[in-house]
Amino acid sequence: MDGLIVVGVYREGLFEALKGLSLPTLLIDSYIEDDHFYRLGIDDEAAAHMATRHLIDRGDRGIAFVTGVIRNDGVVERRFAGYRRALSEAGIAFDAARVLSGSVSFEWGAESASSLIGLADVTAAFCTADLVAAGLQAGLLKRGKRIPQDYAVMGFDNLSMSRMIYPALTTVDQGILAKGRLAGNLITAILGKEDVPRRTMTSVSIVARDSVGRRN
């Protein structure tokens, strides 16, 4: 083995094992600060801030945060920070009851729909993964709710499924395929002894579809 590309590693056993190897290693979507590694990712805090602002700018103030587990030094922790910063800047008080944390799965998204409906004055949800958002939409529709009239739903990733579900999902596009190609190019350059920065950041954008509307 000449090099490694590792996705989403935390400070745990795998991290220590990787650090013990004398191999060029590129971490994707990791916030571990260590000069042993090269890193590739996005600014998750800024991306989540952008997504939450998109909901606020269209008239939503009661915004839930639907996610998997929030782990220290992980991408979700940064997205949570961006969500909270956007609320604070808009003068919206943070409410811990509006944080619905489970797993990154369609099933969790669908399950969280009942909890979302039970939250007073909530009209929108920012989901930290399209898979969760798709489940949430299915759960809301099953319970007779309209999207986006009753609840706006924002996803994250812009997976191909986001344009196939109904309503088509508004989401954060982080250019996953391009990111994968860049990872391959970076590790090739590292192995070729080229001058590669220790940290490479890529950009994101909002893809507006039908799951988020504009409130009066």
N, C-alpha and C positions, 0 to 999 in steps of 0.2 A: 504494500500500500504506500502511495506517494503523498497523499493528502486527504483531507476530510472536509466535508460540508455537513454541518450539524444544525438542525432547526429547533429553536425554542428551548435551549438548555438553561437550567437554573443552577444555582450553587448547591449542588448535591453530589452524590456519588459519581455520576457520569461526568460531571464537570472536573472533579479531581482526577478521574481516570484519563480524561482528554488532556489535561494539563501535564500529566506525567509522560505523555507520548512526545517524541521529538519529531512530530509531523506538522507541516503547515496546516492550520485549521481555520476554516471560515465559519463563523457563527451567523446564522440568519435569525432575525427577530429575537435577539438576546440583549439584555442590558448589563451583562457582566463586563465590568471594567477591568481588563487584564491585558497587558501588552504581549502576552503569549499568543493571543488570538487576533485574527482579522474579523471585522464585523460588517454585516450588510443588513440594512433595515430601513424603516421609515421613522418619522417623528410621530409616534403613536399619540403622544399628548396633544400635539397640534392637530392631528387628524381628527381626534375625538372632539376637540374644541370646535373645529370646523363643522362637524356633523351636528353637534348640539346647537350651534349657532344657526344652522340651516333650519332646524325645527323652530327655534325661537323667532327667527326673522319672518317665519310664515304664520306666526300668531300663537304658537303653543308655549305655555308656561309650566304646565304640569307635565313634566317629562320623566318617565321612569328609565332606569338603567338596567337592562336585561343582559345577563352575562354568564360565563362560566365562573370558575373559582378565581378570586382575585388573589394572586400570589405575589409575594415580595419580589421586586426586580423583574417582573414579567410585563408583557405587553398590555395585559388587561389592567394592571395597576396604573400604567401610564394613561390608558384610555379613560380610566375612572377619574384621574386627575384632570384631564382635559374637559370631561363632562362637568366636573365641579367648578372649574375655572369659568366655563361659559355661563353657568348658572349665576355665579357670583357677579360677573361683569354685567349681567342683565338685571341684577337686583332680585334674583329668585332665591329664596332660602332653600338650602339643602335639606332634604328629608330622607333619613336612612331607610324609612319604610318603602321608599320608591326604588331601592336597590334590590333587584331580584337575582340572586346568584345561585347557580346550579351547575350545569355542565354544558359543554359546547356540543349541543345535539338538537335535532329537530324535536325529539320527545320533550326535552326540557322547555323549549320554546312554547310548545303546545300546552304543556302543563302550567306554565307561568301565566297563561291567558286569564285563568280564573282569578289569580292573585292580582293581576293588573286591573281587572274590572272592579275588584273590591277596593281599590285605592281612590279616595275622594279627589276630585278635581284633576285627575290625570287624563290627558288627551293624546299623549304621544309616548313612544318608547324608542330609545336608542339601544339597539342590540349590537353587541361587539362582534358578531359573526352573522353572515347571511343565513347559515344553517339554523341558528336560533331564531332569526327574524322570520324565516319561512314557517317554522313551527308555530311561532306566536301568531302570525297571520291566520294560519289554519285554525288554531284554537279560538281566535276571536270570531272568525267567520262561522265556526261551528256553533258558537254561542249567540249568533244572531247579530253580531256587531258589524258595522260598516267601516270599511277602510277606503279613504282616509277620513270620511265624514265624522265617525265616532272616535277613531284612534288612528293617528299617523304612525307609521312604522319605518324606522331607518335601520339599514343593515350596515355591514362592514365586510369588504373583500371584493365585491363585484364578481362573484362566481357566475358561471354561465346560467345557473339555475335562477339567478335573481331576475332575469328578464323573461323567464318561462312561467313563473308562478303568477297567480292572480290575487290581487292586483300586482303588476310588475313592481319590483322592489327598488325604492330609492336607496342608494348605498354609497359607501366610500370605495372608490376604485384605487387599489394600491398596485395595479399592474403586475399581477402575480406571475404571468408567463414571462414578461420581460425581466422580472426580478430573478426568475430561475435561470434565464439565459445569462444575465449579468453575473450571477453566482458562478456559473461555469467558466465564464471569461475571466473572472477575478482569480479563481483558483488556478487556472491555466497560466495566468500571468505571474502569480506567486511562484509556481513551480518553475517558471522560466526565469526566475531571479529578476523580474522587472520591479520597478519602484511602484508599489501599490500602497495606498493609504490604509492605515489600520482600521479606519471607519469610513464606510460609504453609505450615504443616505440617498434614497429615491423619493420622488414626489408622489402626492396623492391628489385626487380630485373627487368632487361630488358628482355622481351620475343621478340626475333627477328623473324619476319615473312616476308611477301612479300612486304609490303608497303614502305619499306626503302631499297634502294640498295646502291651500291658503285659507286660514280662518278669518272670519269677519272681525 
